[in-house]
């Protein structure tokens, strides 16, 4: 199985003061192949640079490019599909879970 990793998980794993740090590290250390997107790469770098400093943000960027995760490049087709899915689901509200699922 492949694990899609978003900005919140990368950030929590890197910032030891984050309330979800230990859980994020445990999830990311399962050995599962990881995939992320170019949007997540940039968003996480900006968040890290702002909150913990450019040095750590730059290390994250380098690690990603060295293979910490496969970085998918979001193309026009991906954006069109996402837009279509959202608008086909207008009758279904998007709600965020109150807590992440247990590992």
QUIRADA-V672364 format. One record per residue. N is the residue number from 0. RES is the residue in three letters. PHI is phi in whole degrees, -180 to 180 (none if undefined). Layout:
# QUIRADA-V672364
N_RES_PHI / N_RES_PHI
This chain:
# QUIRADA-V672364
0_UNK_none / 1_UNK_-109 / 2_UNK_-103 / 3_UNK_-82 / 4_UNK_-115 / 5_UNK_-100 / 6_UNK_-60 / 7_UNK_-64 / 8_UNK_-72 / 9_UNK_-59 / 10_UNK_-61 / 11_UNK_-60 / 12_UNK_-68 / 13_UNK_-88 / 14_UNK_-88 / 15_UNK_-64 / 16_UNK_-88 / 17_UNK_-70 / 18_UNK_-62 / 19_UNK_-103 / 20_UNK_-55 / 21_UNK_-62 / 22_UNK_-66 / 23_UNK_-63 / 24_UNK_-62 / 25_UNK_-62 / 26_UNK_-67 / 27_UNK_-72 / 28_UNK_-92 / 29_UNK_-74 / 30_UNK_92 / 31_UNK_-66 / 32_UNK_-62 / 33_UNK_-113 / 34_UNK_-134 / 35_UNK_-144 / 36_UNK_-121 / 37_UNK_-62 / 38_UNK_-66 / 39_UNK_-66 / 40_UNK_-55 / 41_UNK_-68 / 42_UNK_-61 / 43_UNK_-67 / 44_UNK_-59 / 45_UNK_-63 / 46_UNK_-63 / 47_UNK_-63 / 48_UNK_-59 / 49_UNK_-71 / 50_UNK_-92 / 51_UNK_-125 / 52_UNK_113 / 53_UNK_-67 / 54_UNK_-60 / 55_UNK_-68 / 56_UNK_-61 / 57_UNK_-67 / 58_UNK_-64 / 59_UNK_-59 / 60_UNK_-58 / 61_UNK_-62 / 62_UNK_-62 / 63_UNK_-64 / 64_UNK_-71 / 65_UNK_-89 / 66_UNK_115 / 67_UNK_-57 / 68_UNK_-155 / 69_UNK_-77 / 70_UNK_-102 / 71_UNK_-81 / 72_UNK_-91 / 73_UNK_-77 / 74_UNK_-108 / 75_UNK_-57 / 76_UNK_-60 / 77_UNK_-63 / 78_UNK_-65 / 79_UNK_-63 / 80_UNK_-64 / 81_UNK_-60 / 82_UNK_-64 / 83_UNK_-65 / 84_UNK_-60 / 85_UNK_-61 / 86_UNK_-81 / 87_UNK_-77 / 88_UNK_-110 / 89_UNK_-58 / 90_UNK_-82 / 91_UNK_-117 / 92_UNK_-69 / 93_UNK_-85 / 94_UNK_-125 / 95_UNK_-91 / 96_UNK_-66 / 97_UNK_-77 / 98_UNK_-147 / 99_UNK_-69 / 100_UNK_-65 / 101_UNK_-70 / 102_UNK_-68
